[in-house]
Amino acid sequence: MTFQPLGQPGLPASFALPTYRPDRLTHILLGDYAAVIEAINRMEVLRYCDRVAWIEPIPTGRSGEYISVMTRRLVTPDD
């Protein structure tokens, strides 16, 4: 699946979602820039993930909306 902004100048031409892998979970944050950053920071404080695991939020092409993605390996009882 590819995310394509609405053709506004200065926006990325496309954004490809990570390839599906059954042993991975992909998190997608979509919203206001400050809210996306706050959610990323909270997940780091909770020790769920490192902040650097997220892609830098990019504009979606809709007014004030940003997207960020993080993929993490699923933990199984054998790990």
Secondary structure, DSSP 8 states (H G I E B T S, - for coil): -EE---S-TTS-S-EE-----TTEEEEEEEEEHHHHHHHHHHHHHTTSS-GGGS---EE-SSTTEEEEEEEEE---TT-
